[in-house]
Amino acid sequence: MLGCAAPAAHAADRADLQSTELISRSLDGGIPNGPSTNAVISNDRRWARVIAFESEASDIVAGDVNGTKDVFVVLRGAPMSNNGPVWRPRRTVLASRTVTGEPANGPSFSPAVGGGYKAKPRCVAFLSSASNMVFGDTNGTVDAFVVGLR
């Protein structure tokens, strides 16, 4: 029978191999005021430069006043190498925003991060039912969007 629980003697050994970090932080560095789900991480070696997630919290970035689910991108801070140093956030940005920088007027969800093993991530794609993400979106349905990373 396969079990998920590790024997007690080995659990302590593994504690040194793991670190757990809160990625969906509020502006003050604490726990956000709403749930965050569907996190995805870039696949660029052990660097993992980008993590994207969706959240209903309104206190992750300044100006998030739309009261609905948004997509956020957390860019990794230094140090960064292929030796796997601890992941530290550099900054968090609201990906699901209009071309003028305003929050989307509908929910955004299902982020995916571009890039590959030897290619750093250059974009984040997601779905949104917002009608103000781009000019002329009048179809009234969920659309796919992509945001370039700098």
C-alpha positions, 0 to 999 in steps of 0.5 A: 500500500502506498502512503503519503505520510513520511516516516517520522525519522525522515520528515525532519531530514526533509525540512532542510530541503524545503522552504515555503513562501507566500507569493500572493501578498497584500501591499503591506506584505501580509495575507491578502483579503481574498482567495488566490488560486491557480498559480503557475510558474515559469519553466526557465530552468531553476530560475523560475523568473515569473509566477502568475496567479488569479485572485479575488483580493483587492489589496495585492496592488494599489488601485485594484478597485474592480471588485472581481477576480484578477490575474497578477504576475510576481517577478522574481528578485535577486539572487537568481541562478541555476543553483536554486536559491530561495525564491524572493519576490521583486514586484507584483503587477496587475496583468488583467488591466486595460491598455490605459492601466485601469482594472478590468471590468470583469473577472480574469482567470486561468493564467499561463506563463510563456517561456521554456527551459532555455527561454526566459518568460516573455508573456502571460496569457489569461482569459477574461470576460471583461469588455474593456481590456482592448478597444472594440471588445463588444462580443460579450463573451470570454476572450483570451489575452496576452500581456508582455513581460519586461 
